[in-house]
């Protein structure tokens, strides 16, 4: 058994299959992958890693299994899945995941190729664990897959409190001990026991507050967009194998971007935090559905059209379209009067938070500062934006402040 001091959960005892997996290369690689990717451009202390998070998920999974009275081989499989659940992450976590998925067909929870090969598979086999079953659990399949990847999963519980701790914001604080203590399995569904509607709501509120202040802060989104553009150039123009990039760590990708002539300008900007500026920052109500629902090819076409209209280098225009607002946590299941109910059906908070989430949504168009104003004007015309507030570059050097997220963190961009 190994005991590790953790910044969030204090002492974590790692034993059995997890202890043997701990020092394998796929797990140790997670020490070099930041949990929050480019969020450290906003919150300098947000340098925690997927390795720390994986330990936290393992700890909470062990606690959940105790409360659910699950032991033996089922518990061993779930513990292994908890520790391994993030080994499929690309460098900088989610920041380049969609880009790589278009080329490899794999998301971060597609870990079958890793857990069914050396050095992970022999360890799982030695503990009587089927690697394919572990891969299924990581994808959230099966009854206990809900513990790892579901509406009430321990993954979400850990990253909310861990991200809040390391960024220094108070919004992600939830009572993880109570949440795992009140978990129950009813008819194959993972639910919170009677009297825990407010506990379920805490997940909802924490996520709703962390979105604008941390996960979707405009500086994090700009730097993410620049990293994504650089990685795409690395793949398209420098002949990098997407599977090779997928298995890099943060440092390896950063070095590759800085060393290649085609991507070096992005690498230098990211290394010195010389980021693009917001040319447009538009609210959901001001953006046509055809833009909100645009696919990858449509977005690239928008960028080319904006660049042509503004007479700038196409590489100096980045259009950042978020997915439509969603709130998966609202489907969390709770016991009320002995019946299983969805939180969205039981909580008056859900509709209010969904409305707030829609109001926090922003379309971003980014460009180097010298051309940001004319790119903003061109984008307004090409994208058919209907609001004077959408064009922000001309209003001030920092843009118009229109929401909570622009008053928090580093609002210097």
TORKOL-4160 file (C-alpha; in steps of 0.2 Angstrom, whole numbers, padded with zeros to 4 digits, m for minus):
413
<pt num="1" X="0000" Y="0000" Z="0000"/>
<pt num="2" X="0006" Y="0018" Z="m0004"/>
<pt num="3" X="m0001" Y="0033" Z="0005"/>
<pt num="4" X="m0001" Y="0050" Z="m0004"/>
<pt num="5" X="m0004" Y="0067" Z="0003"/>
<pt num="6" X="m0017" Y="0076" Z="m0007"/>
<pt num="7" X="m0021" Y="0094" Z="m0007"/>
<pt num="8" X="m0039" Y="0091" Z="m0008"/>
<pt num="9" X="m0043" Y="0074" Z="0001"/>
<pt num="10" X="m0028" Y="0074" Z="0013"/>
<pt num="11" X="m0021" Y="0056" Z="0014"/>
<pt num="12" X="m0025" Y="0044" Z="0000"/>
<pt num="13" X="m0021" Y="0026" Z="0002"/>
<pt num="14" X="m0018" Y="0017" Z="m0014"/>
<pt num="15" X="m0017" Y="m0002" Z="m0014"/>
<pt num="16" X="m0021" Y="m0017" Z="m0024"/>
<pt num="17" X="m0023" Y="m0015" Z="m0042"/>
<pt num="18" X="m0021" Y="0004" Z="m0041"/>
<pt num="19" X="m0005" Y="0003" Z="m0032"/>
<pt num="20" X="0002" Y="m0008" Z="m0046"/>
<pt num="21" X="m0004" Y="0003" Z="m0060"/>
<pt num="22" X="0002" Y="0019" Z="m0051"/>
<pt num="23" X="0020" Y="0019" Z="m0059"/>
<pt num="24" X="0015" Y="0013" Z="m0076"/>
<pt num="25" X="0020" Y="0025" Z="m0090"/>
<pt num="26" X="0002" Y="0030" Z="m0095"/>
<pt num="27" X="m0003" Y="0035" Z="m0078"/>
<pt num="28" X="0014" Y="0044" Z="m0074"/>
<pt num="29" X="0012" Y="0053" Z="m0091"/>
<pt num="30" X="m0003" Y="0062" Z="m0082"/>
<pt num="31" X="0009" Y="0071" Z="m0071"/>
<pt num="32" X="0014" Y="0081" Z="m0087"/>
<pt num="33" X="m0004" Y="0085" Z="m0093"/>
<pt num="34" X="m0012" Y="0100" Z="m0084"/>
<pt num="35" X="m0030" Y="0097" Z="m0078"/>
<pt num="36" X="m0036" Y="0114" Z="m0084"/>
<pt num="37" X="m0025" Y="0117" Z="m0100"/>
<pt num="38" X="m0024" Y="0135" Z="m0104"/>
<pt num="39" X="m0033" Y="0141" Z="m0088"/>
<pt num="40" X="m0017" Y="0145" Z="m0080"/>
<pt num="41" X="m0015" Y="0160" Z="m0092"/>
<pt num="42" X="m0029" Y="0167" Z="m0081"/>
<pt num="43" X="m0026" Y="0159" Z="m0064"/>
<pt num="44" X="m0007" Y="0156" Z="m0062"/>
<pt num="45" X="m0009" Y="0143" Z="m0048"/>
<pt num="46" X="m0020" Y="0132" Z="m0059"/>
<pt num="47" X="m0006" Y="0120" Z="m0063"/>
<pt num="48" X="m0013" Y="0105" Z="m0055"/>
<pt num="49" X="m0012" Y="0089" Z="m0066"/>
<pt num="50" X="m0023" Y="0075" Z="m0072"/>
<pt num="51" X="m0012" Y="0064" Z="m0061"/>
<pt num="52" X="m0018" Y="0072" Z="m0045"/>
<pt num="53" X="m0036" Y="0072" Z="m0052"/>
<pt num="54" X="m0035" Y="0053" Z="m0056"/>
<pt num="55" X="m0029" Y="0050" Z="m0038"/>
<pt num="56" X="m0044" Y="0060" Z="m0031"/>
<pt num="57" X="m0056" Y="0051" Z="m0042"/>
<pt num="58" X="m0049" Y="0034" Z="m0036"/>
<pt num="59" X="m0051" Y="0040" Z="m0018"/>
<pt num="60" X="m0069" Y="0045" Z="m0021"/>
<pt num="61" X="m0073" Y="0029" Z="m0030"/>
<pt num="62" X="m0067" Y="0019" Z="m0016"/>
<pt num="63" X="m0078" Y="0029" Z="m0004"/>
<pt num="64" X="m0093" Y="0027" Z="m0015"/>
<pt num="65" X="m0090" Y="0008" Z="m0017"/>
<pt num="66" X="m0089" Y="0007" Z="0002"/>
<pt num="67" X="m0106" Y="0016" Z="0004"/>
<pt num="68" X="m0114" Y="0005" Z="m0010"/>
<pt num="69" X="m0107" Y="m0011" Z="m0002"/>
<pt num="70" X="m0098" Y="m0016" Z="m0017"/>
<pt num="71" X="m0083" Y="m0027" Z="m0015"/>
<pt num="72" X="m0073" Y="m0041" Z="m0023"/>
<pt num="73" X="m0070" Y="m0042" Z="m0042"/>
<pt num="74" X="m0083" Y="m0028" Z="m0046"/>
<pt num="75" X="m0074" Y="m0016" Z="m0034"/>
<pt num="76" X="m0057" Y="m0020" Z="m0041"/>
<pt num="77" X="m0062" Y="m0017" Z="m0059"/>
<pt num="78" X="m0070" Y="0000" Z="m0054"/>
<pt num="79" X="m0055" Y="0005" Z="m0044"/>
<pt num="80" X="m0044" Y="0002" Z="m0059"/>
<pt num="81" X="m0056" Y="0011" Z="m0070"/>
<pt num="82" X="m0056" Y="0026" Z="m0058"/>
<pt num="83" X="m0037" Y="0028" Z="m0058"/>
<pt num="84" X="m0036" Y="0025" Z="m0077"/>
<pt num="85" X="m0051" Y="0035" Z="m0082"/>
<pt num="86" X="m0040" Y="0050" Z="m0089"/>
<pt num="87" X="m0026" Y="0040" Z="m0098"/>
<pt num="88" X="m0034" Y="0044" Z="m0115"/>
<pt num="89" X="m0032" Y="0063" Z="m0113"/>
<pt num="90" X="m0022" Y="0072" Z="m0126"/>
<pt num="91" X="m0010" Y="0086" Z="m0120"/>
<pt num="92" X="m0018" Y="0101" Z="m0112"/>
<pt num="93" X="m0033" Y="0090" Z="m0108"/>
<pt num="94" X="m0049" Y="0095" Z="m0118"/>
<pt num="95" X="m0041" Y="0109" Z="m0127"/>
<pt num="96" X="m0036" Y="0100" Z="m0143"/>
<pt num="97" X="m0048" Y="0084" Z="m0141"/>
<pt num="98" X="m0061" Y="0088" Z="m0154"/>
<pt num="99" X="m0047" Y="0092" Z="m0167"/>
<pt num="100" X="m0038" Y="0075" Z="m0163"/>
<pt num="101" X="m0055" Y="0066" Z="m0163"/>
<pt num="102" X="m0059" Y="0072" Z="m0181"/>
<pt num="103" X="m0042" Y="0063" Z="m0186"/>
<pt num="104" X="m0042" Y="0048" Z="m0175"/>
<pt num="105" X="m0060" Y="0044" Z="m0171"/>
<pt num="106" X="m0056" Y="0044" Z="m0152"/>
<pt num="107" X="m0061" Y="0054" Z="m0138"/>
<pt num="108" X="m0052" Y="0055" Z="m0121"/>
<pt num="109" X="m0063" Y="0041" Z="m0114"/>
<pt num="110" X="m0058" Y="0029" Z="m0128"/>
<pt num="111" X="m0044" Y="0020" Z="m0118"/>
<pt num="112" X="m0046" Y="0003" Z="m0125"/>
<pt num="113" X="m0030" Y="0003" Z="m0134"/>
<pt num="114" X="m0020" Y="0008" Z="m0119"/>
<pt num="115" X="m0028" Y="m0003" Z="m0106"/>
<pt num="116" X="m0027" Y="m0019" Z="m0117"/>
<pt num="117" X="m0009" Y="m0017" Z="m0120"/>
<pt num="118" X="0008" Y="m0016" Z="m0111"/>
<pt num="119" X="0011" Y="m0011" Z="m0097"/>
<pt num="120" X="m0007" Y="m0010" Z="m0091"/>
<pt num="121" X="m0015" Y="m0026" Z="m0097"/>
<pt num="122" X="m0003" Y="m0038" Z="m0088"/>
<pt num="123" X="m0006" Y="m0029" Z="m0072"/>
<pt num="124" X="m0025" Y="m0030" Z="m0074"/>
<pt num="125" X="m0023" Y="m0048" Z="m0079"/>
<pt num="126" X="m0013" Y="m0052" Z="m0063"/>
<pt num="127" X="m0027" Y="m0045" Z="m0053"/>
<pt num="128" X="m0040" Y="m0055" Z="m0062"/>
<pt num="129" X="m0047" Y="m0039" Z="m0071"/>
<pt num="130" X="m0053" Y="m0040" Z="m0089"/>
<pt num="131" X="m0045" Y="m0024" Z="m0098"/>
<pt num="132" X="m0060" Y="m0023" Z="m0109"/>
<pt num="133" X="m0072" Y="m0022" Z="m0095"/>
<pt num="134" X="m0061" Y="m0008" Z="m0087"/>
<pt num="135" X="m0062" Y="0002" Z="m0104"/>
<pt num="136" X="m0081" Y="m0001" Z="m0103"/>
<pt num="137" X="m0082" Y="0007" Z="m0086"/>
<pt num="138" X="m0072" Y="0022" Z="m0091"/>
<pt num="139" X="m0085" Y="0025" Z="m0105"/>
<pt num="140" X="m0098" Y="0025" Z="m0091"/>
<pt num="141" X="m0106" Y="0008" Z="m0097"/>
<pt num="142" X="m0114" Y="m0004" Z="m0084"/>
<pt num="143" X="m0121" Y="m0001" Z="m0067"/>
<pt num="144" X="m0104" Y="0004" Z="m0059"/>
<pt num="145" X="m0099" Y="0014" Z="m0074"/>
<pt num="146" X="m0111" Y="0027" Z="m0068"/>
<pt num="147" X="m0099" Y="0030" Z="m0053"/>
<pt num="148" X="m0085" Y="0034" Z="m0065"/>
<pt num="149" X="m0094" Y="0043" Z="m0079"/>
<pt num="150" X="m0112" Y="0048" Z="m0075"/>
<pt num="151" X="m0123" Y="0062" Z="m0069"/>
<pt num="152" X="m0117" Y="0058" Z="m0051"/>
<pt num="153" X="m0100" Y="0053" Z="m0055"/>
<pt num="154" X="m0085" Y="0055" Z="m0044"/>
<pt num="155" X="m0075" Y="0062" Z="m0058"/>
<pt num="156" X="m0086" Y="0078" Z="m0058"/>
<pt num="157" X="m0085" Y="0079" Z="m0039"/>
<pt num="158" X="m0066" Y="0079" Z="m0039"/>
<pt num="159" X="m0063" Y="0091" Z="m0053"/>
<pt num="160" X="m0075" Y="0104" Z="m0046"/>
<pt num="161" X="m0067" Y="0105" Z="m0029"/>
<pt num="162" X="m0050" Y="0103" Z="m0036"/>
<pt num="163" X="m0051" Y="0116" Z="m0049"/>
<pt num="164" X="m0059" Y="0128" Z="m0036"/>
<pt num="165" X="m0045" Y="0124" Z="m0024"/>
<pt num="166" X="m0031" Y="0127" Z="m0037"/>
<pt num="167" X="m0038" Y="0143" Z="m0045"/>
<pt num="168" X="m0043" Y="0150" Z="m0028"/>
<pt num="169" X="m0061" Y="0154" Z="m0033"/>
<pt num="170" X="m0075" Y="0148" Z="m0020"/>
<pt num="171" X="m0088" Y="0143" Z="m0032"/>
<pt num="172" X="m0084" Y="0125" Z="m0035"/>
<pt num="173" X="m0085" Y="0120" Z="m0016"/>
<pt num="174" X="m0096" Y="0105" Z="m0014"/>
<pt num="175" X="m0098" Y="0092" Z="0000"/>
<pt num="176" X="m0090" Y="0077" Z="m0008"/>
<pt num="177" X="m0091" Y="0067" Z="0008"/>
<pt num="178" X="m0110" Y="0069" Z="0009"/>
<pt num="179" X="m0112" Y="0066" Z="m0009"/>
<pt num="180" X="m0103" Y="0049" Z="m0009"/>
<pt num="181" X="m0111" Y="0044" Z="0008"/>
<pt num="182" X="m0129" Y="0046" Z="0001"/>
<pt num="183" X="m0126" Y="0037" Z="m0015"/>
<pt num="184" X="m0138" Y="0022" Z="m0018"/>
<pt num="185" X="m0141" Y="0010" Z="m0032"/>
<pt num="186" X="m0160" Y="0008" Z="m0036"/>
<pt num="187" X="m0165" Y="m0003" Z="m0051"/>
<pt num="188" X="m0148" Y="m0002" Z="m0059"/>
<pt num="189" X="m0148" Y="0017" Z="m0057"/>
<pt num="190" X="m0136" Y="0028" Z="m0047"/>
<pt num="191" X="m0146" Y="0040" Z="m0036"/>
<pt num="192" X="m0145" Y="0051" Z="m0021"/>
<pt num="193" X="m0155" Y="0045" Z="m0006"/>
<pt num="194" X="m0170" Y="0054" Z="0002"/>
<pt num="195" X="m0167" Y="0071" Z="0008"/>
<pt num="196" X="m0153" Y="0076" Z="m0004"/>
<pt num="197" X="m0161" Y="0087" Z="m0017"/>
<pt num="198" X="m0150" Y="0101" Z="m0010"/>
<pt num="199" X="m0134" Y="0090" Z="m0011"/>
<pt num="200" X="m0138" Y="0087" Z="m0030"/>
<pt num="201" X="m0142" Y="0106" Z="m0032"/>
<pt num="202" X="m0124" Y="0110" Z="m0026"/>
<pt num="203" X="m0117" Y="0101" Z="m0041"/>
<pt num="204" X="m0128" Y="0111" Z="m0052"/>
<pt num="205" X="m0124" Y="0128" Z="m0044"/>
<pt num="206" X="m0105" Y="0124" Z="m0043"/>
<pt num="207" X="m0104" Y="0120" Z="m0061"/>
<pt num="208" X="m0115" Y="0135" Z="m0066"/>
<pt num="209" X="m0103" Y="0146" Z="m0057"/>
<pt num="210" X="m0087" Y="0138" Z="m0062"/>
<pt num="211" X="m0091" Y="0139" Z="m0081"/>
<pt num="212" X="m0090" Y="0158" Z="m0084"/>
<pt num="213" X="m0077" Y="0162" Z="m0071"/>
<pt num="214" X="m0065" Y="0147" Z="m0074"/>
<pt num="215" X="m0069" Y="0135" Z="m0089"/>
<pt num="216" X="m0075" Y="0148" Z="m0101"/>
<pt num="217" X="m0066" Y="0164" Z="m0095"/>
<pt num="218" X="m0062" Y="0173" Z="m0111"/>
<pt num="219" X="m0043" Y="0173" Z="m0109"/>
<pt num="220" X="m0044" Y="0154" Z="m0107"/>
<pt num="221" X="m0054" Y="0153" Z="m0123"/>
<pt num="222" X="m0043" Y="0164" Z="m0133"/>
<pt num="223" X="m0027" Y="0154" Z="m0128"/>
<pt num="224" X="m0036" Y="0138" Z="m0131"/>
<pt num="225" X="m0041" Y="0143" Z="m0148"/>
<pt num="226" X="m0023" Y="0148" Z="m0152"/>
<pt num="227" X="m0016" Y="0132" Z="m0146"/>
<pt num="228" X="m0029" Y="0123" Z="m0156"/>
<pt num="229" X="m0025" Y="0132" Z="m0172"/>
<pt num="230" X="m0006" Y="0129" Z="m0169"/>
<pt num="231" X="m0009" Y="0110" Z="m0166"/>
<pt num="232" X="m0020" Y="0110" Z="m0182"/>
<pt num="233" X="m0006" Y="0118" Z="m0192"/>
<pt num="234" X="0006" Y="0105" Z="m0185"/>
<pt num="235" X="m0005" Y="0091" Z="m0191"/>
<pt num="236" X="m0009" Y="0098" Z="m0208"/>
<pt num="237" X="0007" Y="0107" Z="m0213"/>
<pt num="238" X="0021" Y="0098" Z="m0203"/>
<pt num="239" X="0015" Y="0080" Z="m0206"/>
<pt num="240" X="0013" Y="0076" Z="m0188"/>
<pt num="241" X="0004" Y="0059" Z="m0185"/>
<pt num="242" X="m0012" Y="0063" Z="m0174"/>
<pt num="243" X="m0009" Y="0047" Z="m0164"/>
<pt num="244" X="0008" Y="0053" Z="m0160"/>
<pt num="245" X="0001" Y="0070" Z="m0155"/>
<pt num="246" X="m0013" Y="0062" Z="m0144"/>
<pt num="247" X="0000" Y="0053" Z="m0134"/>
<pt num="248" X="0011" Y="0068" Z="m0131"/>
<pt num="249" X="0012" Y="0078" Z="m0114"/>
<pt num="250" X="0010" Y="0097" Z="m0113"/>
<pt num="251" X="0028" Y="0100" Z="m0114"/>
<pt num="252" X="0031" Y="0089" Z="m0129"/>
<pt num="253" X="0017" Y="0098" Z="m0139"/>
<pt num="254" X="0023" Y="0115" Z="m0133"/>
<pt num="255" X="0041" Y="0111" Z="m0139"/>
<pt num="256" X="0034" Y="0104" Z="m0156"/>
<pt num="257" X="0024" Y="0120" Z="m0159"/>
<pt num="258" X="0039" Y="0131" Z="m0155"/>
<pt num="259" X="0052" Y="0121" Z="m0166"/>
<pt num="260" X="0042" Y="0120" Z="m0182"/>
<pt num="261" X="0043" Y="0136" Z="m0193"/>
<pt num="262" X="0025" Y="0135" Z="m0198"/>
<pt num="263" X="0019" Y="0135" Z="m0180"/>
<pt num="264" X="0033" Y="0145" Z="m0171"/>
<pt num="265" X="0023" Y="0161" Z="m0171"/>
<pt num="266" X="0009" Y="0153" Z="m0161"/>
<pt num="267" X="0022" Y="0145" Z="m0150"/>
<pt num="268" X="0031" Y="0161" Z="m0146"/>
<pt num="269" X="0014" Y="0170" Z="m0143"/>
<pt num="270" X="0009" Y="0157" Z="m0131"/>
<pt num="271" X="0026" Y="0156" Z="m0122"/>
<pt num="272" X="0026" Y="0175" Z="m0119"/>
<pt num="273" X="0007" Y="0176" Z="m0116"/>
<pt num="274" X="0005" Y="0188" Z="m0131"/>
<pt num="275" X="m0012" Y="0183" Z="m0135"/>
<pt num="276" X="m0025" Y="0188" Z="m0148"/>
<pt num="277" X="m0038" Y="0200" Z="m0143"/>
<pt num="278" X="m0057" Y="0199" Z="m0144"/>
<pt num="279" X="m0063" Y="0207" Z="m0160"/>
<pt num="280" X="m0081" Y="0201" Z="m0156"/>
<pt num="281" X="m0089" Y="0195" Z="m0140"/>
<pt num="282" X="m0107" Y="0192" Z="m0144"/>
<pt num="283" X="m0122" Y="0185" Z="m0134"/>
<pt num="284" X="m0132" Y="0170" Z="m0139"/>
<pt num="285" X="m0148" Y="0181" Z="m0143"/>
<pt num="286" X="m0138" Y="0191" Z="m0156"/>
<pt num="287" X="m0131" Y="0176" Z="m0165"/>
<pt num="288" X="m0140" Y="0168" Z="m0179"/>
<pt num="289" X="m0144" Y="0149" Z="m0177"/>
<pt num="290" X="m0134" Y="0145" Z="m0192"/>
<pt num="291" X="m0119" Y="0152" Z="m0184"/>
<pt num="292" X="m0122" Y="0144" Z="m0167"/>
<pt num="293" X="m0125" Y="0127" Z="m0175"/>
<pt num="294" X="m0110" Y="0129" Z="m0187"/>
<pt num="295" X="m0099" Y="0113" Z="m0190"/>
<pt num="296" X="m0080" Y="0113" Z="m0191"/>
<pt num="297" X="m0080" Y="0117" Z="m0210"/>
<pt num="298" X="m0093" Y="0131" Z="m0208"/>
<pt num="299" X="m0082" Y="0139" Z="m0195"/>
<pt num="300" X="m0067" Y="0138" Z="m0206"/>
<pt num="301" X="m0077" Y="0146" Z="m0220"/>
<pt num="302" X="m0082" Y="0160" Z="m0209"/>
<pt num="303" X="m0064" Y="0163" Z="m0204"/>
<pt num="304" X="m0059" Y="0164" Z="m0222"/>
<pt num="305" X="m0073" Y="0176" Z="m0227"/>
<pt num="306" X="m0069" Y="0187" Z="m0212"/>
<pt num="307" X="m0051" Y="0188" Z="m0216"/>
<pt num="308" X="m0054" Y="0192" Z="m0235"/>
<pt num="309" X="m0066" Y="0206" Z="m0230"/>
<pt num="310" X="m0054" Y="0213" Z="m0217"/>
<pt num="311" X="m0039" Y="0210" Z="m0229"/>
<pt num="312" X="m0029" Y="0201" Z="m0216"/>
<pt num="313" X="m0019" Y="0185" Z="m0215"/>
<pt num="314" X="m0032" Y="0171" Z="m0213"/>
<pt num="315" X="m0021" Y="0164" Z="m0199"/>
<pt num="316" X="m0025" Y="0181" Z="m0190"/>
<pt num="317" X="m0044" Y="0177" Z="m0188"/>
<pt num="318" X="m0051" Y="0164" Z="m0176"/>
<pt num="319" X="m0069" Y="0161" Z="m0174"/>
<pt num="320" X="m0074" Y="0152" Z="m0157"/>
<pt num="321" X="m0091" Y="0145" Z="m0157"/>
<pt num="322" X="m0096" Y="0136" Z="m0141"/>
<pt num="323" X="m0109" Y="0122" Z="m0141"/>
<pt num="324" X="m0126" Y="0126" Z="m0136"/>
<pt num="325" X="m0128" Y="0128" Z="m0117"/>
<pt num="326" X="m0132" Y="0112" Z="m0109"/>
<pt num="327" X="m0133" Y="0106" Z="m0091"/>
<pt num="328" X="m0131" Y="0087" Z="m0089"/>
<pt num="329" X="m0131" Y="0088" Z="m0070"/>
<pt num="330" X="m0150" Y="0093" Z="m0071"/>
<pt num="331" X="m0153" Y="0074" Z="m0076"/>
<pt num="332" X="m0145" Y="0069" Z="m0059"/>
<pt num="333" X="m0157" Y="0056" Z="m0051"/>
<pt num="334" X="m0163" Y="0058" Z="m0033"/>
<pt num="335" X="m0175" Y="0049" Z="m0022"/>
<pt num="336" X="m0191" Y="0059" Z="m0017"/>
<pt num="337" X="m0205" Y="0050" Z="m0008"/>
<pt num="338" X="m0197" Y="0033" Z="m0013"/>
<pt num="339" X="m0198" Y="0037" Z="m0031"/>
<pt num="340" X="m0183" Y="0041" Z="m0043"/>
<pt num="341" X="m0184" Y="0058" Z="m0050"/>
<pt num="342" X="m0173" Y="0069" Z="m0061"/>
<pt num="343" X="m0167" Y="0084" Z="m0053"/>
<pt num="344" X="m0174" Y="0095" Z="m0067"/>
<pt num="345" X="m0191" Y="0089" Z="m0062"/>
<pt num="346" X="m0189" Y="0092" Z="m0043"/>
<pt num="347" X="m0178" Y="0108" Z="m0042"/>
<pt num="348" X="m0184" Y="0126" Z="m0045"/>
<pt num="349" X="m0166" Y="0131" Z="m0047"/>
<pt num="350" X="m0163" Y="0121" Z="m0063"/>
<pt num="351" X="m0173" Y="0133" Z="m0075"/>
<pt num="352" X="m0165" Y="0148" Z="m0067"/>
<pt num="353" X="m0148" Y="0141" Z="m0069"/>
<pt num="354" X="m0151" Y="0136" Z="m0087"/>
<pt num="355" X="m0157" Y="0153" Z="m0091"/>
<pt num="356" X="m0141" Y="0160" Z="m0083"/>
<pt num="357" X="m0131" Y="0148" Z="m0093"/>
<pt num="358" X="m0139" Y="0154" Z="m0109"/>
<pt num="359" X="m0136" Y="0172" Z="m0105"/>
<pt num="360" X="m0117" Y="0168" Z="m0101"/>
<pt num="361" X="m0114" Y="0160" Z="m0118"/>
<pt num="362" X="m0103" Y="0170" Z="m0130"/>
<pt num="363" X="m0097" Y="0169" Z="m0148"/>
<pt num="364" X="m0079" Y="0175" Z="m0149"/>
<pt num="365" X="m0069" Y="0181" Z="m0164"/>
<pt num="366" X="m0051" Y="0184" Z="m0160"/>
<pt num="367" X="m0036" Y="0193" Z="m0169"/>
<pt num="368" X="m0020" Y="0201" Z="m0165"/>
<pt num="369" X="m0022" Y="0218" Z="m0157"/>
<pt num="370" X="m0017" Y="0229" Z="m0172"/>
<pt num="371" X="m0030" Y="0221" Z="m0183"/>
<pt num="372" X="m0044" Y="0217" Z="m0170"/>
<pt num="373" X="m0055" Y="0232" Z="m0174"/>
<pt num="374" X="m0056" Y="0229" Z="m0193"/>
<pt num="375" X="m0058" Y="0210" Z="m0190"/>
<pt num="376" X="m0072" Y="0214" Z="m0178"/>
<pt num="377" X="m0081" Y="0225" Z="m0191"/>
<pt num="378" X="m0079" Y="0211" Z="m0205"/>
<pt num="379" X="m0085" Y="0198" Z="m0193"/>
<pt num="380" X="m0100" Y="0208" Z="m0188"/>
<pt num="381" X="m0105" Y="0209" Z="m0207"/>
<pt num="382" X="m0100" Y="0191" Z="m0212"/>
<pt num="383" X="m0109" Y="0183" Z="m0197"/>
<pt num="384" X="m0124" Y="0194" Z="m0198"/>
<pt num="385" X="m0123" Y="0200" Z="m0180"/>
<pt num="386" X="m0137" Y="0212" Z="m0175"/>
<pt num="387" X="m0130" Y="0220" Z="m0160"/>
<pt num="388" X="m0119" Y="0236" Z="m0158"/>
<pt num="389" X="m0112" Y="0227" Z="m0142"/>
<pt num="390" X="m0105" Y="0213" Z="m0152"/>
<pt num="391" X="m0091" Y="0223" Z="m0159"/>
<pt num="392" X="m0081" Y="0227" Z="m0144"/>
<pt num="393" X="m0063" Y="0231" Z="m0151"/>
<pt num="394" X="m0068" Y="0249" Z="m0154"/>
<pt num="395" X="m0076" Y="0252" Z="m0137"/>
<pt num="396" X="m0060" Y="0251" Z="m0126"/>
<pt num="397" X="m0044" Y="0242" Z="m0125"/>
<pt num="398" X="m0052" Y="0229" Z="m0114"/>
<pt num="399" X="m0069" Y="0228" Z="m0122"/>
<pt num="400" X="m0086" Y="0230" Z="m0115"/>
<pt num="401" X="m0089" Y="0221" Z="m0098"/>
<pt num="402" X="m0106" Y="0213" Z="m0100"/>
<pt num="403" X="m0106" Y="0198" Z="m0088"/>
<pt num="404" X="m0099" Y="0191" Z="m0072"/>
<pt num="405" X="m0085" Y="0182" Z="m0081"/>
<pt num="406" X="m0077" Y="0198" Z="m0087"/>
<pt num="407" X="m0075" Y="0205" Z="m0070"/>
<pt num="408" X="m0066" Y="0189" Z="m0063"/>
<pt num="409" X="m0049" Y="0182" Z="m0065"/>
<pt num="410" X="m0037" Y="0191" Z="m0076"/>
<pt num="411" X="m0047" Y="0203" Z="m0086"/>
<pt num="412" X="m0033" Y="0211" Z="m0095"/>
<pt num="413" X="m0037" Y="0205" Z="m0112"/>
